[in-house]
């Protein structure tokens, strides 16, 4: 199950991707398909086949993003969140060995190409929700139960963060 929550910045990033695909990528690929088709025999035309396949992938992503953007709910910072871990929080945790990690809790659509975020659906995020500084977070992992302690909680007040 995917949670339909997203930060405002994540929403804008998906919107920008959709606009780029629709206005730039699709237009360029359509022109390449038309050019390759004009060369004649399509059965052995690698340019035609490749660009036709790329066009299908672009169209699939456009359909997905269009539908997904309709379903998402933007969650902005609220002053009532201060002091506790909620969606959008930057959380710093530390274990008994002194290993420290810092991550932001975001929606599942925002985790790609980033190492400093954790999906709200991840066990670590679920275990940390509602906790305060100095609270213990116990997370079940394939290697057993891991215990972490929350050392800091911060929020980006800027709505576009």
C-alpha positions in Angstrom: 0.0 0.0 0.0 1.3 3.4 -0.9 0.4 6.4 1.2 -0.9 9.3 -0.8 1.0 12.0 1.1 3.6 14.3 -0.4 5.6 17.4 0.5 4.9 20.5 -1.5 8.4 20.4 -3.0 7.8 16.8 -4.0 4.5 17.7 -5.6 6.1 20.5 -7.6 8.9 18.1 -8.7 6.4 15.6 -10.1 4.4 18.4 -11.8 7.6 19.7 -13.4 8.5 16.1 -14.6 5.0 15.8 -16.2 5.3 19.1 -18.0 8.8 18.3 -19.3 7.6 14.9 -20.6 4.5 16.4 -22.2 6.1 19.6 -23.7 9.6 18.5 -24.5 10.3 14.7 -24.5 7.0 13.7 -26.2 7.2 16.4 -28.8 10.9 15.5 -29.7 10.2 11.8 -29.8 7.1 12.2 -31.9 9.1 14.2 -34.4 11.8 11.4 -34.5 9.1 8.8 -35.1 7.6 10.7 -37.9 11.0 11.3 -39.5 11.9 7.6 -39.2 8.6 6.5 -40.6 9.2 8.8 -43.6 12.2 6.7 -44.5 10.1 3.9 -45.7 10.2 0.2 -44.6 9.5 0.3 -40.8 10.1 -3.4 -40.3 13.9 -3.0 -40.3 14.1 0.6 -39.2 15.9 0.7 -35.9 15.2 4.5 -35.4 11.5 4.0 -35.9 11.3 1.0 -33.5 13.4 2.6 -30.8 11.6 5.9 -30.8 8.2 4.2 -31.0 9.1 2.2 -27.9 10.4 5.4 -26.2 7.2 7.2 -27.0 5.1 4.4 -25.4 7.3 4.7 -22.2 6.8 8.4 -22.2 3.0 8.1 -22.6 2.9 5.5 -19.9 4.7 7.8 -17.5 2.5 10.7 -18.4 -0.6 8.7 -17.7 0.8 7.5 -14.3 1.9 11.0 -13.2 -1.5 12.6 -14.3 -3.4 10.1 -12.3 -1.0 10.1 -9.3 -1.0 13.9 -9.0 -4.8 13.8 -8.7 -4.6 11.3 -5.8 -1.8 13.0 -3.8 -2.4 15.1 -0.7 0.1 17.9 0.0 1.1 18.1 3.6 2.6 21.4 4.7 4.4 22.2 7.9 2.3 23.2 10.9 3.6 24.8 14.1 1.7 22.1 16.2 4.2 19.6 14.8 7.2 21.1 16.7 8.9 18.7 19.2 7.4 15.5 17.7 8.1 13.4 14.6 5.5 13.8 11.9 5.4 13.8 8.1 8.0 16.1 6.7 10.3 16.0 9.7 14.1 15.9 9.5 15.0 13.3 12.2 18.4 12.6 13.6 18.8 9.3 15.3 21.7 7.6 17.1 22.3 4.0 18.3 24.3 2.7 21.3 27.4 2.3 19.1 27.3 6.1 18.3 26.2 5.6 14.7 24.2 8.6 13.6 21.7 9.0 10.8 19.7 11.9 9.6 16.7 11.6 7.3 13.5 13.3 6.3 10.1 11.5 6.3 8.4 12.0 3.0 5.9 10.3 0.7 6.8 7.2 -1.3 6.9 9.2 -4.6 9.8 11.4 -3.3 12.4 8.7 -2.3 13.9 8.1 -5.7 17.4 9.4 -6.4 17.8 10.5 -2.8 19.7 8.9 0.1 18.6 11.4 2.9 14.9 10.5 2.8 12.7 7.7 4.2 9.2 6.9 3.0 6.4 7.3 5.4 5.6 3.7 4.7 9.0 2.4 5.8 9.4 0.7 9.2 11.8 3.3 10.5 9.4 6.1 9.7 6.4 4.3 11.2 8.3 3.5 14.4 9.5 7.2 14.7 6.1 8.8 14.2 4.8 10.7 17.2 8.1 10.3 19.1 10.1 13.2 20.8 13.8 13.9 21.3 15.4 11.3 23.6 12.6 8.7 22.8 13.6 5.2 21.9 12.7 3.9 18.4 12.7 0.1 18.0 12.7 -1.1 14.4 12.4 -4.7 13.3 15.0 -5.5 10.6 16.1 -8.8 8.9 19.0 -8.8 11.3 16.8 -8.4 14.4 15.4 -5.6 16.4 17.5 -2.4 16.2 17.2 0.4 18.8 17.8 4.0 18.0 17.4 7.2 20.0 16.0 10.4 18.6 18.5 13.2 19.1 17.0 16.0 17.0 13.8 16.9 15.2 13.6 19.8 12.7 11.1 21.0 10.2 11.6 23.2 7.1 9.2 26.1 7.7 9.4 27.3 4.1 6.3 25.9 2.3 8.3 25.0 -0.8 11.0 23.1 1.1 
